[in-house]
Amino acid sequence: MYDYAHSLSDSIEGITHSLCTLEFEDHRPLYDWCQEALGVYRSRQIEFARLNLTHTVLSKRRLRQLVEEGHVAGWDDPRMPTLSALRRRGYTPESIRDMCERVGVARRNTMTELALLEHCLREDLNRRAPRRMAVLRPLKVVITNYPEAGSETFEAINNPEDETMGTRCVPFGREVYIERDDFMEDPPRRFYRLAPGREVRLRYACLITCTDVVKDELGEIVEVHCTYDPESRGGTAPDGRRVRGTIHWVSAADAIPIEIRLYDNLFTESDPAGSETDFLDLIDRDSLEKVIAKGEPALAKAQAGDRFQFERLGYFCADTDTQPEAPVFNRTTTLRDTWARISQRRD
């Protein structure tokens, strides 16, 4: 009955090409026969392979099960492959279309790397996303030779790929926050960030050198003391000395608290639907981490859907839960380009 109704409705509606997935290939002879026997307009049925992405499921039945059983927060949970979820996470229509054009229409079922979609997104957002600075896991730095009541602003580029986006002023003071991962007391080789006795560049600001470390009673580092070079405004050494490390920061006095939701792949295996294990048992229970970070003041104006590159961290999108006094950002993707490395290995 389906084949009969399918072929006739396509003919009556003037469908020139009826596009179906591969499982309908065996139905094509009956589809053609019905139209030929009745002497009606002949539509052409063409089969193509489904689009499959790694580390996710695309069947409506499985997606409904994830939602109804509470494994995700809803159809627009940023870990889901629905359009509403991709939009909420920060994916652009252009990046999705770019991936589809690269994959093309195939006759053989294949698995497309999620890294390809992320690669397309990075290429798109690199051109359009304004830059901001945020610190996910703050470590306080006290610049001991900077005036205690002093403050100033530095000019920061909004997007080096688009000069028309202009610049912004970033406040600076005696105390700043840096990423905890950007400091090591006993660094290994090729660690070019901050360490005792080492000089680094605070992006857009100045050069600082670590002079002391403050620890709590448990031996945990709670504060780093540094000196700065007053002649290095903008981050350039006046004598031309080479400084290899550049790190981001925010002013401790001016930073705003922001909630960051760090999303990862929902499933631990690349093909959860094809695994012998129940796909629900392959859910990564740690695929969402929430942290309270420190952001530069400009982020307070972010509206839901606004996309940014947090320098050295990745691309982030203001969530629909964002409030004027409580910004919330979803990590769309990191800056690490896995797809580029995969492509190089294949070449």
C-alpha positions as CSV (number, residue, x, y, z in Angstrom):
1,M,0.0,0.0,0.0
2,Y,2.9,2.4,0.8
3,D,4.6,1.8,-2.5
4,Y,1.3,2.4,-4.3
5,A,0.4,5.6,-2.5
6,H,4.0,6.8,-2.7
7,S,4.3,6.5,-6.4
8,L,0.9,8.0,-7.1
9,S,1.2,11.0,-4.7
10,D,4.5,11.9,-6.3
11,S,3.0,11.7,-9.7
12,I,-0.1,13.7,-8.9
13,E,2.0,16.4,-7.2
14,G,4.4,16.6,-10.1
15,I,7.5,15.5,-8.2
16,T,10.3,15.2,-10.7
17,H,12.8,13.4,-8.4
18,S,11.8,11.5,-5.3
19,L,14.8,11.4,-3.0
20,C,14.9,8.4,-0.6
21,T,17.4,6.7,1.6
22,L,19.0,3.5,0.5
23,E,16.5,1.1,2.2
24,F,14.0,2.1,-0.5
25,E,16.1,0.9,-3.4
26,D,14.3,-2.5,-3.4
27,H,11.0,-0.6,-3.6
28,R,11.9,1.3,-6.8
29,P,10.6,-1.5,-9.3
30,L,7.1,-1.4,-7.8
31,Y,7.3,2.4,-7.6
32,D,8.1,2.6,-11.4
33,W,5.5,-0.2,-12.3
34,C,2.6,1.6,-10.6
35,Q,3.2,4.8,-12.5
36,E,3.8,2.9,-15.8
37,A,0.7,0.7,-15.4
38,L,-1.6,3.7,-14.7
39,G,-0.1,5.8,-17.5
40,V,0.5,8.8,-15.2
41,Y,3.4,11.2,-15.0
42,R,6.6,9.4,-14.3
43,S,8.6,10.6,-11.3
44,R,12.1,9.4,-10.8
45,Q,13.1,7.8,-7.5
46,I,16.8,8.3,-6.4
47,E,18.3,6.7,-3.3
48,F,21.1,8.2,-1.3
49,A,23.0,7.2,1.9
50,R,22.1,8.7,5.3
51,L,24.3,11.3,6.8
52,N,26.0,9.7,9.9
53,L,28.1,11.7,12.3
54,T,30.6,10.2,14.8
55,H,29.9,10.3,18.6
56,T,26.1,10.9,18.1
57,V,22.9,9.3,17.1
58,L,20.5,10.6,14.5
59,S,17.5,8.3,14.6
60,K,14.4,10.0,15.9
61,R,13.6,7.0,18.1
62,R,16.9,7.1,19.9
63,L,16.8,10.9,20.2
64,R,13.3,10.7,21.7
65,Q,14.5,8.2,24.1
66,L,17.4,10.4,25.3
67,V,14.9,13.3,25.9
68,E,12.0,11.3,27.4
69,E,14.3,9.4,29.8
70,G,16.1,12.5,31.0
71,H,19.6,11.7,29.7
72,V,19.7,15.2,28.2
73,A,18.0,18.5,29.1
74,G,15.7,18.5,26.1
75,W,15.6,18.6,22.3
76,D,17.8,21.8,22.4
77,D,20.4,20.4,24.8
78,P,23.7,21.5,23.1
79,R,25.0,17.9,23.0
80,M,22.1,16.9,20.7
81,P,22.3,16.9,16.9
82,T,19.1,18.7,16.4
83,L,19.1,22.1,14.6
84,S,17.8,23.8,17.8
85,A,20.6,22.2,19.8
86,L,23.3,23.2,17.3
87,R,22.0,26.7,17.2
88,R,22.0,26.9,21.0
89,R,25.5,25.6,21.2
90,G,26.7,28.2,18.7
91,Y,26.9,26.5,15.3
92,T,26.2,28.7,12.3
93,P,24.0,27.8,9.3
94,E,27.0,28.5,7.1
95,S,29.2,25.9,8.9
96,I,26.6,23.2,8.6
97,R,26.0,23.9,4.9
98,D,29.8,23.9,4.4
99,M,30.1,20.5,5.9
100,C,27.2,19.1,3.8
101,E,28.8,20.4,0.6
102,R,32.1,18.8,1.5
103,V,30.5,15.5,2.3
104,G,28.3,15.5,-0.7
105,V,25.6,13.0,-1.6
106,A,26.8,9.4,-1.5
107,R,25.5,5.9,-2.4
108,R,27.4,4.2,0.3
109,N,26.8,4.4,4.0
110,T,29.8,6.1,5.7
111,M,30.6,7.8,9.0
112,T,31.5,11.5,8.8
113,E,33.9,12.7,11.4
114,L,32.3,15.2,13.8
115,A,35.7,16.9,13.6
116,L,34.9,18.0,10.0
117,L,31.8,19.9,11.3
118,E,34.0,21.5,14.0
119,H,36.6,22.4,11.4
120,C,34.0,24.1,9.2
121,L,32.7,26.0,12.2
122,R,36.2,27.2,13.2
123,E,36.8,28.5,9.6
124,D,33.5,30.4,9.7
125,L,33.8,31.9,13.3
126,N,37.4,32.8,12.8
127,R,36.2,35.4,10.3
128,R,33.2,36.7,12.1
129,A,33.5,36.1,15.9
130,P,34.8,39.0,18.0
131,R,37.6,38.2,20.4
132,R,37.2,38.5,24.2
133,M,39.3,37.4,27.2
134,A,38.0,35.0,29.9
135,V,39.7,32.9,32.5
136,L,38.1,29.6,33.3
137,R,40.1,28.6,36.3
138,P,41.5,31.8,37.8
139,L,44.8,32.2,39.6
140,K,45.5,35.6,41.0
141,V,48.7,37.5,39.9
142,V,49.8,40.5,42.0
143,I,52.1,42.9,40.1
144,T,54.1,44.2,43.1
145,N,55.8,47.1,41.4
146,Y,52.6,48.5,39.9
147,P,50.9,51.3,41.9
148,E,48.3,49.9,44.4
149,A,45.6,52.3,43.3
150,G,46.7,52.5,39.7
151,S,44.6,51.5,36.7
152,E,44.7,52.0,33.0
153,T,43.3,50.5,29.8
154,F,44.9,48.8,26.9
155,E,43.6,48.6,23.3
156,A,42.6,45.1,22.2
157,I,41.8,44.0,18.7
158,N,38.3,42.7,18.2
159,N,39.1,40.5,15.3
160,P,42.5,40.3,13.5
161,E,40.7,38.8,10.4
162,D,38.4,41.8,10.1
163,E,39.7,45.3,10.7
164,T,36.2,46.8,10.3
165,M,35.3,45.3,13.7
166,G,37.7,47.8,15.3
167,T,39.1,47.7,18.8
168,R,38.0,47.8,22.5
169,C,39.5,49.0,25.7
170,V,40.4,46.4,28.3
171,P,40.9,47.6,31.9
172,F,44.2,46.7,33.7
173,G,45.3,47.0,37.3
174,R,47.7,45.7,40.0
175,E,45.9,42.4,40.3
176,V,44.9,40.2,37.4
177,Y,43.7,36.7,36.9
178,I,45.4,34.2,34.6
179,E,44.6,30.6,33.8
180,R,45.9,28.2,36.5
181,D,47.2,26.0,33.7
182,D,49.4,29.0,32.6
183,F,51.6,28.7,35.6
184,M,53.9,25.9,36.8
185,E,56.3,26.1,39.7
186,D,58.5,23.4,38.2
187,P,57.9,23.5,34.5
188,P,59.0,20.9,32.0
189,R,60.9,21.7,28.8
190,R,59.0,23.6,26.2
191,F,56.7,25.1,28.8
192,Y,56.8,28.8,27.7
193,R,54.2,30.2,30.0
194,L,54.7,31.7,33.5
195,A,57.1,30.1,36.0
196,P,59.4,31.4,38.8
197,G,62.0,33.7,37.3
198,R,60.4,33.5,33.8
199,E,59.1,36.5,31.8
200,V,55.9,36.3,29.8
201,R,53.7,38.7,27.9
202,L,50.2,39.6,29.1
203,R,48.3,39.9,25.8
204,Y,47.8,43.5,24.7
205,A,49.3,44.7,28.1
206,C,52.9,44.3,29.2
207,L,55.7,41.9,30.2
208,I,55.7,40.4,33.6
209,T,58.3,38.3,35.5
210,C,57.4,35.9,38.3
211,T,59.2,36.7,41.6
212,D,57.3,34.7,44.3
213,V,54.6,32.1,44.9
214,V,52.1,32.2,47.8
215,K,50.6,28.9,49.0
216,D,47.9,27.9,51.5
217,E,48.3,25.5,54.4
218,L,47.8,22.6,52.1
219,G,50.6,23.6,49.8
220,E,48.2,24.8,47.0
221,I,49.3,27.8,45.0
222,V,46.8,30.6,45.7
223,E,48.7,33.7,44.4
224,V,51.7,34.5,42.2
225,H,53.7,37.7,42.6
226,C,55.3,39.3,39.6
227,T,57.0,42.5,38.5
228,Y,56.3,44.3,35.3
229,D,58.4,46.2,32.8
230,P,56.8,49.7,32.6
231,E,58.5,50.3,29.2
232,S,56.7,47.3,27.7
233,R,53.3,48.8,27.2
234,G,51.4,46.9,24.6
235,G,53.6,43.8,25.2
236,T,56.6,44.9,23.2
237,A,60.1,44.6,24.9
238,P,61.8,48.0,24.6
239,D,65.2,46.5,24.0
240,G,63.9,43.9,21.5
241,R,64.4,40.9,23.8
242,R,62.6,37.8,22.8
243,V,59.6,36.7,25.0
244,R,58.2,33.4,23.9
245,G,55.1,33.1,26.0
246,T,51.9,35.1,25.7
247,I,49.0,34.4,28.0
248,H,45.6,36.0,28.4
249,W,44.2,37.6,31.6
250,V,41.5,39.7,33.1
251,S,41.6,42.5,35.6
252,A,40.7,41.2,39.1
253,A,39.0,44.5,40.0
254,D,36.9,44.7,36.8
255,A,36.3,41.1,35.8
256,I,32.7,39.8,35.9
257,P,31.6,36.3,37.0
258,I,30.3,34.2,34.1
259,E,29.0,30.7,34.0
260,I,30.7,28.5,31.4
261,R,29.3,25.2,30.2
262,L,31.9,23.0,28.8
263,Y,30.3,20.5,26.5
264,D,32.0,17.4,25.1
265,N,30.8,14.5,22.9
266,L,27.6,12.9,24.3
267,F,28.9,9.4,23.6
268,T,32.2,7.7,24.4
269,E,32.3,5.6,21.2
270,S,32.4,7.0,17.7
271,D,29.5,4.8,16.4
272,P,27.1,4.4,19.4
273,A,24.2,3.2,17.2
274,G,26.4,0.4,15.6
275,S,27.9,-0.8,18.8
276,E,27.0,-4.2,20.4
277,T,26.7,-2.3,23.7
278,D,23.4,-0.5,24.4
279,F,23.8,3.1,23.2
280,L,22.6,4.4,26.5
281,D,25.5,2.7,28.3
282,L,27.9,4.6,26.1
283,I,26.7,8.0,27.3
284,D,29.6,10.1,28.7
285,R,28.3,11.2,32.1
286,D,31.0,13.8,32.2
287,S,30.1,15.4,28.8
288,L,29.0,18.6,30.6
289,E,31.1,20.5,33.1
290,K,30.0,23.9,34.6
291,V,32.5,26.4,35.9
292,I,32.3,29.9,37.2
293,A,34.9,31.9,35.3
294,K,36.1,35.5,35.2
295,G,35.4,37.5,32.0
296,E,36.3,40.9,30.8
297,P,33.6,43.6,31.4
298,A,32.5,43.7,27.7
299,L,31.0,40.2,28.1
300,A,28.3,41.7,30.4
301,K,26.5,43.0,27.2
302,A,26.3,39.7,25.5
303,Q,22.8,38.6,24.3
304,A,21.6,35.1,23.8
305,G,23.1,33.7,20.5
306,D,26.1,36.1,20.5
307,R,29.3,34.2,19.5
308,F,32.8,35.0,20.6
309,Q,36.3,33.6,20.5
310,F,37.6,33.5,24.0
311,E,41.3,34.0,23.3
312,R,43.4,30.8,23.6
313,L,40.3,28.8,24.8
314,G,37.9,28.3,22.0
315,Y,34.6,29.6,20.6
316,F,31.7,30.3,22.9
317,C,28.0,31.2,22.5
318,A,25.8,33.1,25.0
319,D,23.1,30.7,26.1
320,T,19.4,31.3,26.2
321,D,19.7,31.1,30.0
322,T,21.8,34.3,29.9
323,Q,20.5,37.1,32.2
324,P,21.8,40.7,32.4
325,E,23.4,40.0,35.8
326,A,24.3,36.4,35.1
327,P,25.9,35.7,31.7
328,V,26.0,32.0,30.6
329,F,28.2,30.8,27.8
330,N,28.3,27.4,26.0
331,R,31.6,26.2,24.6
332,T,30.9,25.6,21.0
333,T,34.3,24.1,20.1
334,T,37.9,24.4,21.2
335,L,40.6,26.1,19.1
336,R,42.3,22.7,18.6
337,D,41.6,21.6,15.1
338,T,41.4,17.8,15.2
339,W,40.1,17.6,11.6
340,A,43.2,19.4,10.2
341,R,45.4,16.8,11.9
342,I,43.3,14.0,10.6
343,S,43.5,15.4,7.0
344,Q,47.3,15.7,7.3
345,R,47.6,12.1,8.4
346,R,45.4,10.9,5.5
347,D,47.4,12.9,3.0
